[in-house]
């Protein structure tokens, strides 16, 4: 997972989502098949399975966060900004507006 996070640092959200989905598919394939494991498998196998499930959980959480950020971003883009919040000089959204006692 760390490798994909580093390689996707500057990528678009859809590219990040695609990469996370590929990672998730690969991780699911790493889960051992009970029929092919030949029985108990031992503690080592259980630890490996637990690690795979942990990585799957983190990947799913990253996908969920990406989806939430995308949804929030779309909502913010569609929101209309009141004229009072736009700087009359730069025509940009004011980050720390100052209001005088006179209301100006």
N, CA, C and O atoms as a GROMACS GRO file, in nm:
protein
  416
    1UNK      N    1   0.082  -0.119   0.000
    1UNK     CA    2   0.000   0.000   0.000
    1UNK      C    3   0.086   0.125   0.000
    1UNK      O    4   0.052   0.223  -0.067
    2UNK      N    5   0.194   0.125   0.073
    2UNK     CA    6   0.280   0.242   0.081
    2UNK      C    7   0.337   0.278  -0.056
    2UNK      O    8   0.351   0.395  -0.089
    3UNK      N    9   0.370   0.175  -0.134
    3UNK     CA   10   0.425   0.201  -0.267
    3UNK      C   11   0.323   0.273  -0.353
    3UNK      O   12   0.357   0.368  -0.424
    4UNK      N   13   0.198   0.229  -0.350
    4UNK     CA   14   0.096   0.293  -0.432
    4UNK      C   15   0.068   0.435  -0.385
    4UNK      O   16   0.039   0.522  -0.466
    5UNK      N   17   0.075   0.458  -0.253
    5UNK     CA   18   0.053   0.593  -0.202
    5UNK      C   19   0.161   0.687  -0.251
    5UNK      O   20   0.133   0.801  -0.287
    6UNK      N   21   0.286   0.640  -0.253
    6UNK     CA   22   0.395   0.724  -0.300
    6UNK      C   23   0.383   0.751  -0.449
    6UNK      O   24   0.404   0.864  -0.493
    7UNK      N   25   0.349   0.649  -0.527
    7UNK     CA   26   0.343   0.666  -0.672
    7UNK      C   27   0.222   0.747  -0.715
    7UNK      O   28   0.221   0.804  -0.824
    8UNK      N   29   0.119   0.753  -0.631
    8UNK     CA   30  -0.004   0.822  -0.668
    8UNK      C   31  -0.016   0.959  -0.602
    8UNK      O   32  -0.124   1.019  -0.605
    9UNK      N   33   0.090   1.011  -0.542
    9UNK     CA   34   0.082   1.135  -0.467
    9UNK      C   35   0.028   1.250  -0.550
    9UNK      O   36  -0.052   1.329  -0.500
   10UNK      N   37   0.068   1.262  -0.676
   10UNK     CA   38   0.024   1.373  -0.758
   10UNK      C   39  -0.081   1.333  -0.861
   10UNK      O   40  -0.113   1.414  -0.949
   11UNK      N   41  -0.134   1.214  -0.853
   11UNK     CA   42  -0.227   1.165  -0.953
   11UNK      C   43  -0.368   1.216  -0.928
   11UNK      O   44  -0.401   1.264  -0.819
   12UNK      N   45  -0.450   1.206  -1.031
   12UNK     CA   46  -0.589   1.249  -1.019
   12UNK      C   47  -0.665   1.152  -0.929
   12UNK      O   48  -0.622   1.038  -0.911
   13UNK      N   49  -0.778   1.197  -0.874
   13UNK     CA   50  -0.857   1.107  -0.788
   13UNK      C   51  -0.901   0.979  -0.858
   13UNK      O   52  -0.902   0.873  -0.796
   14UNK      N   53  -0.937   0.987  -0.985
   14UNK     CA   54  -0.980   0.866  -1.055
   14UNK      C   55  -0.862   0.770  -1.076
   14UNK      O   56  -0.880   0.649  -1.071
   15UNK      N   57  -0.743   0.824  -1.098
   15UNK     CA   58  -0.625   0.738  -1.111
   15UNK      C   59  -0.592   0.673  -0.977
   15UNK      O   60  -0.554   0.556  -0.972
   16UNK      N   61  -0.607   0.750  -0.869
   16UNK     CA   62  -0.584   0.694  -0.736
   16UNK      C   63  -0.683   0.583  -0.706
   16UNK      O   64  -0.647   0.478  -0.653
   17UNK      N   65  -0.810   0.606  -0.741
   17UNK     CA   66  -0.913   0.505  -0.716
   17UNK      C   67  -0.884   0.379  -0.796
   17UNK      O   68  -0.899   0.268  -0.744
   18UNK      N   69  -0.843   0.395  -0.920
   18UNK     CA   70  -0.811   0.278  -1.002
   18UNK      C   71  -0.694   0.199  -0.944
   18UNK      O   72  -0.698   0.076  -0.939
   19UNK      N   73  -0.593   0.271  -0.898
   19UNK     CA   74  -0.477   0.204  -0.838
   19UNK      C   75  -0.518   0.131  -0.710
   19UNK      O   76  -0.476   0.018  -0.686
   20UNK      N   77  -0.599   0.196  -0.627
   20UNK     CA   78  -0.643   0.132  -0.503
   20UNK      C   79  -0.727   0.007  -0.532
   20UNK      O   80  -0.718  -0.092  -0.460
   21UNK      N   81  -0.808   0.013  -0.636
   21UNK     CA   82  -0.888  -0.104  -0.674
   21UNK      C   83  -0.799  -0.218  -0.720
   21UNK      O   84  -0.824  -0.335  -0.689
   22UNK      N   85  -0.694  -0.186  -0.796
   22UNK     CA   86  -0.600  -0.290  -0.840
   22UNK      C   87  -0.529  -0.352  -0.720
   22UNK      O   88  -0.511  -0.474  -0.713
   23UNK      N   89  -0.489  -0.268  -0.625
   23UNK     CA   90  -0.424  -0.318  -0.504
   23UNK      C   91  -0.520  -0.409  -0.428
   23UNK      O   92  -0.480  -0.515  -0.379
   24UNK      N   93  -0.645  -0.368  -0.418
   24UNK     CA   94  -0.745  -0.448  -0.348
   24UNK      C   95  -0.766  -0.583  -0.416
   24UNK      O   96  -0.773  -0.686  -0.348
   25UNK      N   97  -0.774  -0.583  -0.547
   25UNK     CA   98  -0.790  -0.709  -0.620
   25UNK      C   99  -0.670  -0.802  -0.595
   25UNK      O  100  -0.687  -0.922  -0.575
   26UNK      N  101  -0.550  -0.745  -0.597
   26UNK     CA  102  -0.430  -0.825  -0.573
   26UNK      C  103  -0.432  -0.882  -0.431
   26UNK      O  104  -0.397  -0.998  -0.411
   27UNK      N  105  -0.472  -0.802  -0.335
   27UNK     CA  106  -0.476  -0.848  -0.197
   27UNK      C  107  -0.579  -0.959  -0.178
   27UNK      O  108  -0.555  -1.055  -0.104
   28UNK      N  109  -0.692  -0.947  -0.243
   28UNK     CA  110  -0.795  -1.051  -0.232
   28UNK      C  111  -0.742  -1.182  -0.289
   28UNK      O  112  -0.771  -1.289  -0.235
   29UNK      N  113  -0.666  -1.174  -0.397
   29UNK     CA  114  -0.608  -1.296  -0.454
   29UNK      C  115  -0.505  -1.359  -0.360
   29UNK      O  116  -0.479  -1.479  -0.369
   30UNK      N  117  -0.446  -1.280  -0.271
   30UNK     CA  118  -0.347  -1.332  -0.177
   30UNK      C  119  -0.410  -1.410  -0.062
   30UNK      O  120  -0.340  -1.483   0.008
   31UNK      N  121  -0.541  -1.397  -0.043
   31UNK     CA  122  -0.607  -1.471   0.064
   31UNK      C  123  -0.603  -1.619   0.026
   31UNK      O  124  -0.652  -1.657  -0.080
   32UNK      N  125  -0.546  -1.702   0.112
   32UNK     CA  126  -0.534  -1.844   0.077
   32UNK      C  127  -0.670  -1.911   0.071
   32UNK      O  128  -0.760  -1.882   0.150
   33UNK      N  129  -0.683  -2.000  -0.023
   33UNK     CA  130  -0.805  -2.078  -0.038
   33UNK      C  131  -0.802  -2.191   0.064
   33UNK      O  132  -0.704  -2.264   0.073
   34UNK      N  133  -0.909  -2.206   0.141
   34UNK     CA  134  -0.911  -2.308   0.246
   34UNK      C  135  -0.893  -2.448   0.188
   34UNK      O  136  -0.830  -2.533   0.251
   35UNK      N  137  -0.946  -2.472   0.070
   35UNK     CA  138  -0.933  -2.604   0.009
   35UNK      C  139  -0.789  -2.632  -0.029
   35UNK      O  140  -0.744  -2.746  -0.022
   36UNK      N  141  -0.717  -2.529  -0.070
   36UNK     CA  142  -0.580  -2.548  -0.114
   36UNK      C  143  -0.478  -2.541  -0.003
   36UNK      O  144  -0.360  -2.570  -0.025
   37UNK      N  145  -0.520  -2.504   0.117
   37UNK     CA  146  -0.423  -2.487   0.225
   37UNK      C  147  -0.386  -2.618   0.291
   37UNK      O  148  -0.286  -2.626   0.362
   38UNK      N  149  -0.465  -2.721   0.270
   38UNK     CA  150  -0.431  -2.852   0.324
   38UNK      C  151  -0.457  -2.866   0.472
   38UNK      O  152  -0.390  -2.945   0.539
   39UNK      N  153  -0.552  -2.793   0.525
   39UNK     CA  154  -0.587  -2.812   0.666
   39UNK      C  155  -0.557  -2.692   0.750
   39UNK      O  156  -0.594  -2.579   0.716
   40UNK      N  157  -0.488  -2.715   0.862
   40UNK     CA  158  -0.466  -2.612   0.963
   40UNK      C  159  -0.389  -2.492   0.915
   40UNK      O  160  -0.434  -2.379   0.933
   41UNK      N  161  -0.275  -2.512   0.854
   41UNK     CA  162  -0.198  -2.400   0.803
   41UNK      C  163  -0.102  -2.341   0.903
   41UNK      O  164  -0.001  -2.284   0.864
   42UNK      N  165  -0.130  -2.353   1.030
   42UNK     CA  166  -0.037  -2.306   1.133
   42UNK      C  167  -0.048  -2.158   1.161
   42UNK      O  168  -0.121  -2.083   1.096
   43UNK      N  169   0.029  -2.119   1.262
   43UNK     CA  170   0.026  -1.980   1.306
   43UNK      C  171   0.084  -1.885   1.203
   43UNK      O  172   0.039  -1.772   1.189
   44UNK      N  173   0.184  -1.931   1.131
   44UNK     CA  174   0.247  -1.846   1.029
   44UNK      C  175   0.146  -1.808   0.921
   44UNK      O  176   0.139  -1.693   0.878
   45UNK      N  177   0.068  -1.906   0.879
   45UNK     CA  178  -0.034  -1.881   0.776
   45UNK      C  179  -0.142  -1.788   0.831
   45UNK      O  180  -0.189  -1.699   0.759
   46UNK      N  181  -0.181  -1.807   0.955
   46UNK     CA  182  -0.282  -1.720   1.016
   46UNK      C  183  -0.231  -1.576   1.027
   46UNK      O  184  -0.307  -1.482   1.005
   47UNK      N  185  -0.105  -1.560   1.059
   47UNK     CA  186  -0.047  -1.426   1.068
   47UNK      C  187  -0.045  -1.360   0.931
   47UNK      O  188  -0.071  -1.241   0.918
   48UNK      N  189  -0.012  -1.439   0.828
   48UNK     CA  190  -0.009  -1.384   0.692
   48UNK      C  191  -0.149  -1.342   0.649
   48UNK      O  192  -0.167  -1.236   0.588
   49UNK      N  193  -0.248  -1.424   0.680
   49UNK     CA  194  -0.386  -1.392   0.645
   49UNK      C  195  -0.431  -1.266   0.720
   49UNK      O  196  -0.497  -1.180   0.662
   50UNK      N  197  -0.395  -1.257   0.847
   50UNK     CA  198  -0.431  -1.138   0.925
   50UNK      C  199  -0.368  -1.013   0.865
   50UNK      O  200  -0.431  -0.908   0.860
   51UNK      N  201  -0.244  -1.025   0.820
   51UNK     CA  202  -0.176  -0.911   0.757
   51UNK      C  203  -0.246  -0.870   0.627
   51UNK      O  204  -0.263  -0.752   0.600
   52UNK      N  205  -0.285  -0.969   0.548
   52UNK     CA  206  -0.355  -0.941   0.422
   52UNK      C  207  -0.487  -0.870   0.451
   52UNK      O  208  -0.522  -0.772   0.385
   53UNK      N  209  -0.562  -0.920   0.550
   53UNK     CA  210  -0.689  -0.857   0.584
   53UNK      C  211  -0.668  -0.715   0.636
   53UNK      O  212  -0.750  -0.627   0.609
   54UNK      N  213  -0.561  -0.693   0.709
   54UNK     CA  214  -0.530  -0.558   0.758
   54UNK      C  215  -0.502  -0.465   0.640
   54UNK      O  216  -0.551  -0.352   0.637
   55UNK      N  217  -0.425  -0.512   0.544
   55UNK     CA  218  -0.395  -0.430   0.426
   55UNK      C  219  -0.521  -0.406   0.344
   55UNK      O  220  -0.539  -0.297   0.288
   56UNK      N  221  -0.609  -0.506   0.335
   56UNK     CA  222  -0.736  -0.489   0.264
   56UNK      C  223  -0.818  -0.381   0.334
   56UNK      O  224  -0.876  -0.294   0.268
   57UNK      N  225  -0.824  -0.387   0.465
   57UNK     CA  226  -0.900  -0.289   0.542
   57UNK      C  227  -0.847  -0.147   0.518
   57UNK      O  228  -0.926  -0.054   0.500
   58UNK      N  229  -0.716  -0.132   0.517
   58UNK     CA  230  -0.657   0.000   0.492
   58UNK      C  231  -0.686   0.048   0.351
   58UNK      O  232  -0.710   0.167   0.329
   59UNK      N  233  -0.683  -0.043   0.255
   59UNK     CA  234  -0.710  -0.005   0.116
   59UNK      C  235  -0.855   0.038   0.099
   59UNK      O  236  -0.884   0.136   0.032
   60UNK      N  237  -0.946  -0.036   0.161
   60UNK     CA  238  -1.088   0.000   0.154
   60UNK      C  239  -1.111   0.135   0.221
   60UNK      O  240  -1.190   0.216   0.172
   61UNK      N  241  -1.044   0.159   0.333
   61UNK     CA  242  -1.057   0.288   0.402
   61UNK      C  243  -1.006   0.401   0.313
   61UNK      O  244  -1.065   0.509   0.308
   62UNK      N  245  -0.896   0.377   0.242
   62UNK     CA  246  -0.842   0.479   0.152
   62UNK      C  247  -0.939   0.506   0.038
   62UNK      O  248  -0.957   0.621  -0.002
   63UNK      N  249  -1.002   0.402  -0.015
   63UNK     CA  250  -1.103   0.420  -0.120
   63UNK      C  251  -1.222   0.500  -0.068
   63UNK      O  252  -1.273   0.589  -0.137
   64UNK      N  253  -1.265   0.469   0.053
   64UNK     CA  254  -1.378   0.541   0.113
   64UNK      C  255  -1.343   0.689   0.132
   64UNK      O  256  -1.424   0.777   0.101
   65UNK      N  257  -1.223   0.715   0.184
   65UNK     CA  258  -1.181   0.854   0.204
   65UNK      C  259  -1.173   0.929   0.072
   65UNK      O  260  -1.211   1.046   0.064
   66UNK      N  261  -1.123   0.862  -0.030
   66UNK     CA  262  -1.114   0.924  -0.162
   66UNK      C  263  -1.253   0.959  -0.214
   66UNK      O  264  -1.274   1.067  -0.269
   67UNK      N  265  -1.347   0.869  -0.196
   67UNK     CA  266  -1.486   0.893  -0.239
   67UNK      C  267  -1.546   1.010  -0.162
   67UNK      O  268  -1.613   1.095  -0.220
   68UNK      N  269  -1.523   1.014  -0.030
   68UNK     CA  270  -1.576   1.123   0.050
   68UNK      C  271  -1.517   1.257   0.008
   68UNK      O  272  -1.588   1.357  -0.002
   69UNK      N  273  -1.385   1.258  -0.016
   69UNK     CA  274  -1.321   1.383  -0.060
   69UNK      C  275  -1.375   1.428  -0.194
   69UNK      O  276  -1.398   1.547  -0.216
   70UNK      N  277  -1.397   1.333  -0.284
   70UNK     CA  278  -1.449   1.367  -0.417
   70UNK      C  279  -1.590   1.424  -0.404
   70UNK      O  280  -1.623   1.523  -0.470
   71UNK      N  281  -1.673   1.363  -0.321
   71UNK     CA  282  -1.809   1.411  -0.301
   71UNK      C  283  -1.809   1.550  -0.240
   71UNK      O  284  -1.884   1.638  -0.284
   72UNK      N  285  -1.726   1.571  -0.139
   72UNK     CA  286  -1.716   1.702  -0.076
   72UNK      C  287  -1.667   1.807  -0.175
   72UNK      O  288  -1.718   1.919  -0.178
   73UNK      N  289  -1.568   1.771  -0.254
   73UNK     CA  290  -1.514   1.863  -0.353
   73UNK      C  291  -1.621   1.903  -0.454
   73UNK      O  292  -1.631   2.020  -0.491
   74UNK      N  293  -1.701   1.807  -0.497
   74UNK     CA  294  -1.808   1.838  -0.593
   74UNK      C  295  -1.912   1.930  -0.530
   74UNK      O  296  -1.964   2.020  -0.597
   75UNK      N  297  -1.943   1.908  -0.404
   75UNK     CA  298  -2.039   1.994  -0.337
   75UNK      C  299  -1.986   2.136  -0.324
   75UNK      O  300  -2.059   2.233  -0.344
   76UNK      N  301  -1.858   2.147  -0.290
   76UNK     CA  302  -1.800   2.280  -0.274
   76UNK      C  303  -1.794   2.355  -0.407
   76UNK      O  304  -1.816   2.476  -0.412
   77UNK      N  305  -1.764   2.283  -0.514
   77UNK     CA  306  -1.757   2.347  -0.645
   77UNK      C  307  -1.893   2.398  -0.690
   77UNK      O  308  -1.903   2.500  -0.757
   78UNK      N  309  -1.998   2.326  -0.653
   78UNK     CA  310  -2.131   2.365  -0.698
   78UNK      C  311  -2.195   2.470  -0.606
   78UNK      O  312  -2.298   2.527  -0.641
   79UNK      N  313  -2.134   2.496  -0.491
   79UNK     CA  314  -2.190   2.593  -0.398
   79UNK      C  315  -2.164   2.735  -0.449
   79UNK      O  316  -2.054   2.768  -0.492
   80UNK      N  317  -2.267   2.816  -0.442
   80UNK     CA  318  -2.253   2.956  -0.483
   80UNK      C  319  -2.194   3.036  -0.366
   80UNK      O  320  -2.237   3.020  -0.252
   81UNK      N  321  -2.098   3.120  -0.396
   81UNK     CA  322  -2.034   3.202  -0.294
   81UNK      C  323  -2.104   3.338  -0.292
   81UNK      O  324  -2.113   3.404  -0.395
   82UNK      N  325  -2.153   3.380  -0.175
   82UNK     CA  326  -2.217   3.512  -0.168
   82UNK      C  327  -2.119   3.622  -0.207
   82UNK      O  328  -1.999   3.614  -0.180
   83UNK      N  329  -2.172   3.724  -0.269
   83UNK     CA  330  -2.090   3.835  -0.318
   83UNK      C  331  -2.011   3.902  -0.206
   83UNK      O  332  -1.901   3.952  -0.230
   84UNK      N  333  -2.065   3.903  -0.085
   84UNK     CA  334  -1.998   3.967   0.027
   84UNK      C  335  -1.867   3.896   0.064
   84UNK      O  336  -1.782   3.955   0.130
   85UNK      N  337  -1.851   3.771   0.023
   85UNK     CA  338  -1.731   3.695   0.056
   85UNK      C  339  -1.622   3.709  -0.049
   85UNK      O  340  -1.513   3.654  -0.033
   86UNK      N  341  -1.651   3.781  -0.157
   86UNK     CA  342  -1.554   3.800  -0.265
   86UNK      C  343  -1.482   3.933  -0.243
   86UNK      O  344  -1.545   4.036  -0.221
   87UNK      N  345  -1.351   3.929  -0.250
   87UNK     CA  346  -1.270   4.050  -0.232
   87UNK      C  347  -1.296   4.146  -0.347
   87UNK      O  348  -1.287   4.107  -0.464
   88UNK      N  349  -1.328   4.273  -0.317
   88UNK     CA  350  -1.354   4.369  -0.424
   88UNK      C  351  -1.228   4.406  -0.503
   88UNK      O  352  -1.238   4.457  -0.615
   89UNK      N  353  -1.112   4.381  -0.447
   89UNK     CA  354  -0.987   4.416  -0.515
   89UNK      C  355  -0.937   4.301  -0.602
   89UNK      O  356  -0.910   4.319  -0.721
   90UNK      N  357  -0.925   4.182  -0.543
   90UNK     CA  358  -0.868   4.069  -0.617
   90UNK      C  359  -0.974   3.980  -0.682
   90UNK      O  360  -0.941   3.896  -0.765
   91UNK      N  361  -1.100   3.997  -0.645
   91UNK     CA  362  -1.211   3.915  -0.694
   91UNK      C  363  -1.195   3.768  -0.657
   91UNK      O  364  -1.249   3.680  -0.724
   92UNK      N  365  -1.122   3.741  -0.549
   92UNK     CA  366  -1.105   3.605  -0.499
   92UNK      C  367  -1.181   3.589  -0.368
   92UNK      O  368  -1.216   3.687  -0.303
   93UNK      N  369  -1.205   3.465  -0.332
   93UNK     CA  370  -1.272   3.436  -0.206
   93UNK      C  371  -1.183   3.483  -0.091
   93UNK      O  372  -1.066   3.447  -0.084
   94UNK      N  373  -1.240   3.563  -0.001
   94UNK     CA  374  -1.162   3.614   0.112
   94UNK      C  375  -1.142   3.502   0.214
   94UNK      O  376  -1.236   3.431   0.250
   95UNK      N  377  -1.019   3.489   0.260
   95UNK     CA  378  -0.986   3.385   0.357
   95UNK      C  379  -0.998   3.436   0.500
   95UNK      O  380  -1.038   3.360   0.589
   96UNK      N  381  -0.964   3.560   0.525
   96UNK     CA  382  -0.970   3.618   0.659
   96UNK      C  383  -1.022   3.761   0.648
   96UNK      O  384  -0.947   3.857   0.664
   97UNK      N  385  -1.152   3.775   0.621
   97UNK     CA  386  -1.206   3.909   0.600
   97UNK      C  387  -1.207   3.992   0.729
   97UNK      O  388  -1.221   3.938   0.839
   98UNK      N  389  -1.192   4.121   0.713
   98UNK     CA  390  -1.195   4.214   0.825
   98UNK      C  391  -1.314   4.307   0.804
   98UNK      O  392  -1.334   4.362   0.696
   99UNK      N  393  -1.393   4.323   0.910
   99UNK     CA  394  -1.509   4.411   0.904
   99UNK      C  395  -1.486   4.526   1.001
   99UNK      O  396  -1.451   4.504   1.117
  100UNK      N  397  -1.504   4.647   0.952
  100UNK     CA  398  -1.488   4.765   1.036
  100UNK      C  399  -1.610   4.784   1.125
  100UNK      O  400  -1.715   4.725   1.101
  101UNK      N  401  -1.596   4.867   1.226
  101UNK     CA  402  -1.707   4.895   1.316
  101UNK      C  403  -1.823   4.960   1.241
  101UNK      O  404  -1.938   4.951   1.284
  102UNK      N  405  -1.792   5.026   1.131
  102UNK     CA  406  -1.897   5.092   1.052
  102UNK      C  407  -1.973   4.992   0.965
  102UNK      O  408  -2.072   5.027   0.902
  103UNK      N  409  -1.926   4.867   0.963
  103UNK     CA  410  -1.993   4.764   0.883
  103UNK      C  411  -1.935   4.748   0.744
  103UNK      O  412  -1.984   4.668   0.665
  104UNK      N  413  -1.832   4.823   0.714
  104UNK     CA  414  -1.770   4.814   0.582
  104UNK      C  415  -1.661   4.710   0.580
  104UNK      O  416  -1.598   4.688   0.476
   0.00000   0.00000   0.00000
